[in-house]
Amino acid sequence: LKDSDEAMGVNDRVDLAKANAWMRQHINHQHMLNGVTLIDPLNTYIDRDVVIGEDSVIYPNVTLQGNTTIGKNVTILPGSFLVNAIIEDNVVIDSSRITDSKVGAHSSVGPMSHLRNNCEVGENCRIGNFVEFKKTQFGNNSKCAHLTYVGDATVGENVNFGCGVVTVNYDGKNKFRTVIKDGAFIGSNCNLIAPVTIGKNALLAAGSTITSDVADGEMGIARLRQENKAGYGTKYKNK
């Protein structure tokens, strides 16, 4: 052997850590020779079956496991954990977890997002901070910027999600699907009670709980009218 450490024995957890470090060094070395930038190779964890395209940049404290494929010119920032993920070219992943899912070219994910259970994010999409997708197809040019759960959903192209949206997909016994068509605008703090379909270019007013389908071009609004009680604010604060 050119390197005798390749035949090292593993008899305890100390030896196992040495063997893992040896393997990590060789895997990371090969990726760098292939044109991948590893900011800190000693603190980057890549399985041997992972494929990474040239000119991608991997920051420290990133873990890439399983059959993960990373495209060209991808940036993966610290704290990201990817398992069996497909990331296409020119994507930015920021401190996020992606499992068994795909992210299309020129999209961004994170910080602190979670994609799982066979999600497919299209091209030129933005998945923002504290967003979770589960079994969701998310169309090209759609955006979901922050604090949102989208589960068991099919989302079209050019759809915008406001803050705090929830697809209510579980009734305690069964899972149901939400369909949102192209160009829809989902206002902040909306609950979509599945199964429900939101039509093309439809609008959901902020704060609505939607239980019925909304047709193309319609506005769905489901909330009580505001009532102001004079003096009650001062009375409450002076209790």
Residue, then its C-alpha position, 0 to 999 in steps of 0.5 A: l500500500k502507498d499509505s499503510d494507514e489504509a490497513m489500520g485496524v479498528n478495535d475501539r471508538v478511538d480507532l474508528a475516529k482515526a479511520n473516519a478521519w483518514m477516509r474523510q481526508h481522502i474523499n475531500h482531497q479528491h473533491m478539491l482536485n475535481g475543482v470543488t472549494l472546501i473552506d475547511p476540509l477537516n470539518t466537512y463531512i462527505d460520504r464517498d458516493v456524493v457527487i459535487g460539480e466544479d466551482s461549488v463552494i462547501y463551508p465548514n460544518v456541512t454534512l453530505q450523505g447518501n446518494t447526494t448530487i450537487g451541481k456546479n457553482v453551488t454554495i452550501l453554507p455552514g450548518s447544512f445537512l443533506v441526505n439523498a438530495i439532488i441540488e442543481d446548478n447555481v443554488v444556495i443552501d443556507s443552514s438547512r436540512i434537505t432529505d430525499s428531495k430535489v432543488g432546481a437551478h438558481s434557487s435558494v433555500g434557508p436559512m433554517s429550512h427543512l425539505r423532506n419526503n420527496c419534495e421537488v422545488g423548481e427553478n428560480c425559487r426562494i425558500g426562506n427562513f424557518v420554512e418546512f416542506k413535506k411531499t411538496q412539488f413547488g413550481n418555478n419562480s415561486k416564493c415562500a419566504h418565512l415561517t411556513y409549513v407546506g405539506d402534501a401540496t402541489v404548488g404551481e409557478n409564480v406563487n407567493f406565500g406570505c408569512g405564517v401560512v399553514t397547509v392543514n393536511y392532517d385530521g388526526k387520522n388521514k393526510f389530505r392534499t392541497v393544490i395551489k395553481d399558477g400565479a396564486f397569492i397566499g396572504s400571511n397567516c392563512n390556514l388552508i384546510a385540505p383537501v382544497t384547491i386554490g385556482k390560478n391567480a386567486l388571492l387569499a386574504a391575510g388571516s383567512t382559514i380556507t375550507s372550500d375551493v377558490a376558483d381562478g381569479e377569485m379572492g378567498i376571505a374567511r375572517l370576522r370583521q374587526e370590532n374596536k372597544a373604546g377604552y378597553g386597551t387602557k382599562y386592560k393595561n391598568k389592571 
